[in-house]
């Protein structure tokens, strides 16, 4: 049996946990080292880990003065990409990955919150992680910022309001602006924090989970190959 791989998971808020990521990772020999930076946990260096997952949060890339760990996270992401380590950035994590790779992150046209489909680009339809679920896939959105595509990265998916919803940098670094990790427990944690009028319909949530589980299995299988 191959040695277990240890991925650092950067968690910014209590309700924004790894969800399905924690359920899928062990099937691929991956152990998750969850770092609660909101509780003062240290952001590791890329030399200490075999992969990196950065989760969502209510803060933004421009809020580093209030949240100094965001600078360390960008350094971790940039170093992990330089080393060719597997990387997954989700929501805020996707924005931080874009910034770490030199792209601009800025306010989007309007907040995008709730269930919706993301449409894959032609490159996304050929992508080994997202493509098998295409040409569109169900997701949950909870963001108000967007980003330019990092140099050399490939745009994989978008919506009408946010054209850059996912990208791949190299073969092993993925950014997903949307959420596919939404299991039932995570939905319960999010319910109280959602804006008025946004609900977590269980039928739609289950569809996101079904697709998300497949996407995450393909992510871990592909980046660890």
Buried (B, 14 or more C-beta within 10 A) or exposed (E): EEEEBBBBBBBBBEBBBBBBBBBBBEEBBBEBBBBBBBEEBEBBEBEEBBBBBBBBBEBBBBEBEEBEBBBBBBBBBBBBBEEEBBBBBBBBBBBBBBBBBEBEBEEBEEBBBBBBBBBBBEBBBEBBBBBEBBBBBBBBBBBBBBBBBBEEBBBBBBBEBBEBBBBBBBEBBBBBBBBBBBBEEBBEBBEEEBEEEBEBEEEBBBBBBEBBBBBBBBBBBBBBE
